[in-house]
C-alpha cells in the first residue's frame, strides 16, 4: 500500500506570509536608500571619463573657389641688393632681396621676396621680418603641383600662401592662416593640408580639388567640440582634448571624412610600473623674469630639472636627463632634454636676436675631476615664430666627439672645454657672444693653462672673433 503524502497548508501559509514580509521590508529599504548621481560616482584618481570621448567624429567640409589672384610684376628698379637666390625647378627661381628705396609700403628693416618665372620677376610676399622662410614645391596629387611660402604679418601672425603656375604666370590660389603642413593624412596617395592657429591650438583640414578649382575646409575644434586640437606629422594622428586639463586623445583621419579614435595609442597603460622604475627628481630650480619669446615684459619662466632612473647612491647618474621646461607669458609651454648630466650654470643672452634672450647652460661633466664641462646654447621660439607651437633649437652642443667647426671652417675651440663660460658684449655688433675656456691642443699641464675664445653667431653659424692664450702659474 502506498503511503499518502500529507500537505500541511497551515505551514505553507505561514511561510508565504514570512516571505512577503521580507520582500516588503527590502523594497522599503531600497526606496529609502540615498540616490547617487552619475557625477557623484567616485572614479579612479586621474582617470579620464572615457564615455565622454567620442569614438568617431564626422567632419563636414565647406568648399570655396580658388582665389586665382595673379602676382604683381616687380620692376628691376625696385630691387636694391640680393640676399639669397634659390632655383626651385627649371621654371621657378626664388629670390630674397632688400628694396632700393624704403617707403610706407616697403618699410626699412625687412627682407622681401620675389619669384622669377621664365625670366620675369613677380613680387611674392610682404615683409617677413628678421626671419624668412624658403619657397617650397609640393605635389598634392599625381600631376597637381603647388608652391608655398610662409609669411609673417603683424605680431607673429603667420600665413601660408599657395600659388601655382598657369601658362607661365603665377597665381595665388589660396591663403591659409597659420604655418600649414602638407601630408597624406588618410594615406590614400593624395596629400592634404593641415594648419593650426591660436595660443590654444585650433586645427583645420584643407582639400585642394584642381579639377573643380576649389579648396574645401573643415575646422576640427568647431565640429568636434574639442577645446584643443593638434596634428602630429610623425605619427599621422590628431590630438584632441575636450575639457581643460584633459589628456589629449589620439585620432586618425579616414578617407570618409571622419576622425576615429586610435585605440593603439590611447590604450597605453603603465599601471604595472613599480615605484623603483619611476624617475626621481634629484634637482629642480625655477628661473623667472626671462624674455625668451620677445613678447611681453620679461614674463617667461624656465624650470631646470634633473631626473634620475638609476641613482646608485654614489653621485653617479648612469641613466639621467637634464630637462629644461619653459612657460611663456602667453601661457604656452615647451620643453627640451639636454644630453648631459651634472651641476650647471644657467645664463641668458641675446645671442640670436636683439628682441629676445637665448639660454646658455654650462654643465659639469660627471666623473671628471678637472673641471671639464659641456656647453649648450638654446634658441627658444614662441608659438607662431617658426611653427604653430613653441619649440627649442640647439645652436650649440659640445658633447660630441668630433670637433665643432665654425662657419669659416676653423675649430670653434681647441682641446677640452673647462669651467668659466661667460657672456660678453661684442664691440660694434648687435648681438652678444659666448666666451669659451678650453685646455688647448696638447694639454699636459695644470688646468690653469688654458685658452679662451669668443664665439659669435653670424646668422649662418658660429664664428671665432677672438682667441687668447692665458697661462697661469
MARFIPA-272549 format. One line per 8 residues: number of its first residue (from 0); their letters; for each residue x, y, z of C-alpha. Coordinates in Angstrom, 3 decimals, always signed. Example, Ala and Ser with C-alpha at 12.3 -4.5 7.8 and 13.67 -1.06 7.14 Angstrom:
MARFIPA-272549
0 = AS = +12.300:-4.500:+7.800  +13.670:-1.060:+7.140
END
This chain:
MARFIPA-272549
0 = XXXXXXXX = +0.000:+0.000:+0.000  +1.289:+3.340:-0.935  +1.623:+5.932:+1.762  -0.233:+9.152:+1.215  +1.717:+12.433:+1.336  +0.026:+14.957:+3.532  +0.489:+18.644:+2.694  +0.160:+20.969:+5.671
8 = XXXXXXXX = -1.463:+24.152:+4.250  -1.098:+25.917:+7.601  +2.712:+25.681:+7.386  +2.756:+26.815:+3.747  +0.617:+29.821:+4.555  +2.956:+30.822:+7.357  +5.968:+30.549:+5.131  +4.325:+32.661:+2.432
16 = XXXXXXXX = +3.487:+35.404:+4.934  +7.077:+35.498:+6.174  +8.367:+35.675:+2.583  +6.030:+38.542:+1.665  +7.067:+40.416:+4.813  +10.752:+40.099:+3.909  +10.141:+41.286:+0.319  +8.185:+44.304:+1.519
24 = XXXXXXXX = +10.890:+45.271:+4.003  +13.580:+45.020:+1.322  +11.593:+47.220:-1.076  +11.061:+49.838:+1.604  +14.766:+49.913:+2.401  +15.576:+50.203:-1.316  +13.220:+53.182:-1.706  +14.751:+54.910:+1.312
32 = XXXXXXXX = +18.324:+54.478:+0.043  +20.075:+57.801:-0.812  +20.436:+58.062:-4.595  +23.870:+58.693:-6.134  +24.027:+60.708:-9.371  +26.391:+59.727:-12.175  +28.566:+62.731:-11.421  +28.948:+61.622:-7.786
40 = XXXXXXXX = +30.196:+58.129:-8.555  +33.812:+58.062:-7.403  +36.335:+57.413:-10.133  +39.940:+56.355:-10.048  +42.421:+59.177:-9.416  +43.481:+60.795:-12.706  +41.270:+58.568:-14.871  +39.538:+60.125:-17.873
48 = XXXXXXXX = +35.789:+59.863:-18.392  +36.027:+57.606:-21.430  +32.288:+57.756:-22.077  +32.554:+61.496:-22.799  +35.155:+60.947:-25.520  +33.616:+60.221:-28.946  +34.886:+57.164:-30.799  +34.311:+58.849:-34.167
56 = XXXXXXXX = +33.853:+62.439:-35.333  +32.211:+63.138:-38.685  +33.578:+66.238:-40.414  +31.666:+68.396:-42.882  +33.744:+70.260:-45.459  +32.826:+73.609:-46.988  +34.188:+74.380:-50.473  +35.388:+77.756:-51.719
64 = XXXXXXXX = +36.761:+78.688:-55.116  +40.451:+79.224:-55.796  +41.220:+82.927:-55.479  +43.294:+82.895:-58.712  +44.979:+86.237:-57.967  +47.884:+86.909:-60.366  +51.113:+88.046:-58.738  +52.186:+91.608:-59.471
72 = XXXXXXXX = +55.149:+92.299:-61.703  +58.262:+93.590:-59.946  +60.240:+96.358:-61.606  +64.011:+95.905:-61.674  +64.403:+99.455:-60.334  +62.771:+98.366:-57.046  +65.483:+95.805:-56.282  +68.432:+97.009:-54.230
80 = XXXXXXXX = +70.562:+94.026:-53.219  +70.010:+90.282:-53.423  +70.096:+88.459:-50.080  +69.557:+84.920:-51.305  +68.622:+83.139:-54.531  +67.377:+79.539:-54.826  +66.498:+77.682:-58.024  +63.314:+75.705:-57.286
88 = XXXXXXXX = +62.943:+73.953:-60.649  +63.603:+74.572:-64.349  +60.995:+77.336:-64.455  +60.933:+78.980:-60.988  +63.660:+80.759:-59.006  +63.012:+82.144:-55.524  +64.873:+85.327:-54.515  +65.068:+87.314:-51.264
96 = XXXXXXXX = +66.067:+90.950:-51.645  +66.299:+94.355:-49.986  +64.467:+97.179:-51.819  +66.431:+100.019:-53.352  +64.160:+102.531:-51.620  +62.042:+102.211:-48.500  +58.582:+103.726:-48.131  +55.310:+103.132:-46.285
104 = XXXXXXXX = +54.576:+100.011:-48.310  +58.145:+98.739:-48.001  +59.391:+99.807:-44.545  +63.048:+99.579:-43.627  +64.360:+96.679:-41.574  +62.661:+93.887:-43.509  +63.586:+91.418:-46.209  +61.310:+90.941:-49.233
112 = XXXXXXXX = +60.976:+88.189:-51.799  +60.003:+87.587:-55.391  +59.906:+84.695:-57.818  +61.314:+84.661:-61.296  +59.268:+82.632:-63.783  +60.830:+82.176:-67.219  +62.905:+85.347:-66.721  +60.028:+87.549:-65.469
120 = XXXXXXXX = +60.047:+88.783:-61.849  +56.890:+88.735:-59.712  +56.568:+90.250:-56.224  +55.752:+87.377:-53.915  +55.450:+88.198:-50.232  +55.188:+91.138:-47.946  +57.740:+91.921:-45.269  +58.975:+88.823:-43.479
128 = XXXXXXXX = +60.796:+90.443:-40.571  +64.073:+89.160:-39.221  +63.256:+85.544:-40.147  +62.197:+84.479:-43.624  +61.050:+81.158:-44.977  +62.122:+79.389:-48.149  +59.784:+78.704:-51.011  +58.827:+75.026:-51.293
136 = XXXXXXXX = +57.300:+72.944:-54.056  +54.845:+70.143:-53.307  +52.837:+67.663:-55.352  +49.402:+67.143:-53.789  +48.233:+64.546:-56.319  +49.910:+62.828:-59.268  +50.072:+65.907:-61.513  +48.877:+68.741:-59.253
144 = XXXXXXXX = +51.829:+70.850:-58.103  +51.732:+73.901:-55.843  +54.339:+76.297:-54.481  +54.088:+77.505:-50.882  +55.729:+80.117:-48.712  +55.127:+81.223:-45.134  +54.688:+84.882:-44.338  +54.532:+86.720:-41.014
152 = XXXXXXXX = +52.055:+89.572:-40.753  +51.807:+91.649:-37.615  +52.738:+90.189:-34.232  +53.603:+86.574:-35.058  +50.524:+86.178:-37.265  +51.537:+83.503:-39.735  +50.015:+82.820:-43.159  +50.808:+80.111:-45.716
160 = XXXXXXXX = +50.460:+81.251:-49.346  +49.686:+78.655:-52.040  +50.208:+79.514:-55.686  +50.562:+77.674:-58.970  +51.886:+78.442:-62.440  +49.368:+78.661:-65.287  +50.734:+79.358:-68.757  +53.990:+80.663:-67.220
168 = XXXXXXXX = +52.088:+83.099:-64.957  +51.939:+82.621:-61.145  +48.518:+82.825:-59.449  +47.747:+82.759:-55.734  +45.063:+80.098:-55.304  +44.682:+80.225:-51.513  +45.998:+81.835:-48.326  +45.684:+79.755:-45.154
176 = XXXXXXXX = +46.062:+81.075:-41.618  +48.966:+79.512:-39.728  +52.036:+77.601:-40.858  +50.422:+74.793:-42.844  +51.705:+71.227:-43.096  +51.260:+69.112:-46.226  +50.695:+65.423:-45.506  +48.761:+62.383:-46.717
184 = XXXXXXXX = +46.621:+62.203:-43.583  +44.421:+59.315:-44.799  +47.273:+57.541:-46.634  +45.356:+57.271:-49.914  +48.083:+58.729:-52.137  +46.710:+62.295:-52.242  +48.119:+64.885:-49.863  +46.022:+67.208:-47.750
192 = XXXXXXXX = +46.882:+70.425:-45.900  +46.627:+70.820:-42.116  +47.007:+74.132:-40.298  +46.930:+75.005:-36.594  +46.453:+78.526:-35.220  +45.984:+80.184:-31.855  +47.565:+80.042:-28.414  +45.064:+77.275:-27.658
200 = XXXXXXXX = +45.623:+75.137:-30.775  +42.770:+75.215:-33.288  +43.236:+72.933:-36.309  +41.642:+72.813:-39.757  +41.959:+70.362:-42.670  +42.045:+71.557:-46.300  +41.435:+69.590:-49.522  +42.555:+71.056:-52.856
208 = XXXXXXXX = +40.465:+69.953:-55.859  +42.253:+71.067:-59.018  +39.523:+69.758:-61.318  +36.825:+71.814:-59.595  +39.276:+74.650:-58.753  +38.158:+74.646:-55.110  +39.615:+74.223:-51.635  +37.393:+72.559:-49.012
216 = XXXXXXXX = +37.781:+73.291:-45.293  +36.725:+71.556:-42.066  +37.539:+73.027:-38.648  +38.113:+70.269:-36.097  +37.500:+72.295:-32.927  +34.223:+73.739:-34.144  +32.802:+70.440:-35.400  +34.037:+68.149:-32.621
224 = XXXXXXXX = +33.571:+70.391:-29.599  +37.248:+69.965:-28.720  +38.932:+72.773:-26.808  +42.344:+71.753:-28.165  +43.420:+70.061:-31.391  +46.850:+69.488:-32.920  +48.237:+67.434:-35.805  +51.382:+65.314:-35.346
232 = XXXXXXXX = +53.014:+64.529:-38.695  +55.385:+61.963:-37.141  +52.507:+59.689:-36.074  +49.971:+60.998:-38.629  +47.429:+61.496:-35.846  +45.347:+64.333:-34.432  +45.400:+65.009:-30.679  +42.142:+66.351:-29.233
240 = XXXXXXXX = +41.235:+67.423:-25.700  +37.584:+68.074:-24.866  +37.962:+69.502:-21.357  +40.548:+71.654:-19.554  +43.496:+69.636:-18.194  +42.324:+66.509:-20.039  +44.965:+64.250:-21.530  +44.749:+64.556:-25.341
248 = XXXXXXXX = +43.111:+61.686:-27.222  +44.698:+60.468:-30.471  +42.554:+60.249:-33.616  +43.335:+59.065:-37.140  +41.715:+60.575:-40.224  +39.820:+58.215:-42.510  +39.041:+58.697:-46.203  +35.309:+59.026:-45.494
256 = XXXXXXXX = +35.962:+62.429:-43.873  +35.848:+61.032:-40.366  +38.157:+61.068:-37.340  +38.402:+57.773:-35.465  +39.937:+57.279:-32.025  +43.255:+55.432:-32.339  +42.968:+52.736:-29.683  +46.548:+51.613:-30.309
264 = XXXXXXXX = +47.784:+54.904:-28.865  +45.003:+55.671:-26.380  +45.172:+52.322:-24.569  +48.772:+52.643:-23.437  +48.764:+51.888:-19.704  +51.513:+51.991:-17.111  +49.553:+50.800:-14.084  +52.085:+47.986:-13.606
272 = XXXXXXXX = +55.040:+50.369:-13.378  +56.643:+49.775:-9.971  +57.863:+52.598:-7.779  +61.522:+51.718:-8.301  +61.132:+52.092:-12.092  +59.831:+55.652:-11.890  +62.242:+58.593:-12.318  +63.142:+60.687:-9.308
280 = XXXXXXXX = +63.640:+64.447:-9.494  +67.042:+64.925:-7.914  +67.127:+68.664:-8.506  +64.834:+71.441:-9.676  +65.336:+75.195:-9.985  +62.998:+77.898:-11.304  +64.332:+80.899:-13.256  +61.899:+83.808:-13.621
288 = XXXXXXXX = +61.869:+87.240:-15.263  +63.054:+85.940:-18.643  +62.322:+87.210:-22.157  +62.630:+84.128:-24.351  +59.960:+84.837:-26.989  +60.380:+88.600:-27.489  +56.794:+89.217:-26.352  +55.741:+90.934:-23.142
296 = XXXXXXXX = +57.886:+92.357:-20.391  +60.175:+89.599:-19.086  +57.236:+87.354:-18.229  +58.715:+83.979:-19.242  +59.995:+81.267:-16.905  +62.305:+78.255:-17.138  +62.436:+75.284:-14.777  +65.509:+73.042:-14.930
304 = XXXXXXXX = +65.154:+69.514:-13.515  +67.494:+66.564:-13.107  +65.562:+63.300:-13.448  +67.252:+60.043:-12.485  +66.161:+56.466:-13.280  +69.204:+54.708:-11.818  +70.725:+56.530:-8.857  +73.164:+54.059:-7.336
312 = XXXXXXXX = +73.789:+56.264:-4.323  +77.333:+57.286:-5.196  +76.611:+60.506:-7.069  +76.872:+58.721:-10.426  +73.923:+59.286:-12.733  +74.070:+56.460:-15.265  +70.502:+56.913:-16.553  +69.568:+60.538:-16.045
320 = XXXXXXXX = +68.332:+63.522:-18.015  +68.539:+67.271:-17.567  +65.191:+68.737:-18.635  +64.528:+72.426:-19.373  +60.816:+73.260:-19.228  +59.697:+76.699:-20.409  +56.492:+78.603:-19.763  +55.865:+81.771:-21.776
328 = XXXXXXXX = +53.882:+84.739:-20.543  +51.194:+83.745:-23.058  +50.645:+80.502:-21.133  +52.213:+78.290:-23.821  +54.791:+75.734:-22.712  +57.584:+73.696:-24.257  +60.454:+71.532:-23.023  +63.901:+70.366:-24.099
336 = XXXXXXXX = +66.102:+67.492:-22.918  +69.796:+68.320:-22.567  +72.052:+65.346:-23.253  +74.344:+65.995:-20.309  +74.054:+65.442:-16.574  +75.709:+67.306:-13.733  +75.753:+70.557:-11.840  +75.338:+73.519:-14.154
344 = XXXXXXXX = +75.431:+77.286:-14.645  +72.370:+78.952:-16.233  +72.767:+82.098:-18.368  +70.591:+84.112:-20.733  +71.958:+86.250:-23.560  +70.952:+87.956:-26.788  +72.818:+85.505:-28.991  +70.423:+85.093:-31.924
352 = XXXXXXXX = +68.087:+88.104:-31.728  +68.121:+91.589:-30.251  +64.488:+91.173:-29.213  +64.781:+88.070:-27.047  +67.196:+86.017:-24.968  +68.665:+82.583:-25.559  +69.556:+80.086:-22.829  +73.169:+79.036:-22.239
360 = XXXXXXXX = +73.996:+76.072:-19.988  +77.464:+75.124:-18.775  +77.149:+71.554:-17.445  +79.923:+69.924:-15.426  +80.904:+66.525:-16.822  +80.279:+63.777:-14.284  +83.220:+61.549:-13.268  +85.689:+64.287:-14.325
368 = XXXXXXXX = +87.700:+65.915:-11.530  +89.475:+68.510:-13.671  +86.628:+70.975:-14.242  +85.653:+69.741:-17.704  +82.269:+70.959:-18.961  +79.824:+70.787:-21.858  +78.178:+73.956:-23.174  +74.740:+74.308:-24.760
376 = XXXXXXXX = +73.073:+77.302:-26.435  +69.292:+77.013:-26.807  +67.352:+79.195:-29.244  +63.760:+79.371:-27.967  +60.796:+80.067:-30.251  +57.332:+81.060:-29.095  +54.170:+79.907:-30.880  +53.944:+81.160:-34.458
384 = XXXXXXXX = +57.616:+82.101:-34.885  +58.661:+79.059:-36.905  +55.889:+76.584:-36.097  +52.346:+76.811:-34.774  +53.661:+75.527:-31.450  +56.655:+76.585:-29.297  +59.992:+74.886:-29.892  +63.648:+74.855:-28.841
392 = XXXXXXXX = +66.636:+74.551:-31.195  +70.144:+73.633:-30.017  +72.555:+76.031:-31.721  +75.499:+74.741:-29.702  +76.118:+71.305:-28.192  +79.711:+70.402:-27.330  +79.135:+66.810:-26.172  +80.145:+65.177:-29.474
400 = XXXXXXXX = +83.482:+63.531:-30.178  +84.157:+65.390:-33.441  +85.448:+68.972:-33.186  +82.900:+71.693:-33.814  +83.811:+73.835:-36.794  +82.947:+77.487:-37.219  +81.165:+78.907:-40.257  +84.667:+79.718:-41.566
408 = XXXXXXXX = +85.824:+76.109:-41.227  +88.138:+76.517:-38.223  +87.822:+74.757:-34.875  +85.468:+76.593:-32.555  +87.774:+75.784:-29.642  +90.847:+73.623:-29.065  +91.260:+70.878:-26.507  +88.515:+70.259:-23.947
416 = XXXXXXXX = +86.168:+72.864:-22.516  +86.648:+73.801:-18.868  +84.693:+75.868:-16.366  +84.475:+79.632:-16.796  +81.976:+80.077:-19.642  +80.577:+83.603:-19.676  +78.553:+86.015:-21.801  +80.149:+89.116:-23.305
424 = XXXXXXXX = +79.100:+92.202:-25.236  +80.812:+92.461:-28.619  +82.010:+95.832:-29.848  +80.233:+97.092:-32.988  +77.983:+94.012:-33.050  +74.224:+93.956:-32.338  +74.305:+90.619:-30.506  +76.272:+89.170:-27.616
432 = XXXXXXXX = +78.885:+86.428:-27.723  +79.993:+83.477:-25.603  +83.468:+83.203:-24.106  +84.560:+79.554:-24.027  +87.555:+78.415:-21.982  +89.478:+75.337:-23.072  +92.637:+73.397:-22.329  +94.112:+73.987:-25.791
440 = XXXXXXXX = +95.694:+71.378:-28.042  +98.261:+69.060:-26.486  +97.124:+69.819:-22.942  +99.521:+68.342:-20.398  +99.808:+70.901:-17.636  +97.739:+72.426:-14.884  +94.089:+73.186:-15.506  +95.065:+76.861:-15.317
448 = XXXXXXXX = +96.888:+76.598:-18.634  +94.005:+77.409:-20.931  +92.800:+79.243:-23.991  +89.771:+81.469:-24.278  +87.802:+82.087:-27.435  +84.929:+84.491:-28.041  +82.372:+82.980:-30.408  +79.569:+84.868:-32.161
456 = XXXXXXXX = +76.503:+83.774:-34.156  +76.530:+85.486:-37.567  +73.270:+84.019:-38.872  +74.898:+81.171:-40.780  +76.751:+79.662:-37.834  +79.325:+80.377:-35.140  +82.489:+82.348:-35.871  +85.517:+82.903:-33.647
464 = XXXXXXXX = +86.007:+86.634:-33.083  +88.964:+86.370:-30.726  +91.244:+83.636:-29.441  +93.558:+84.261:-26.485  +96.042:+82.089:-24.636  +96.275:+82.676:-20.897  +98.930:+80.898:-18.877  +98.526:+80.868:-15.117
472 = X = +101.182:+79.882:-12.617
END
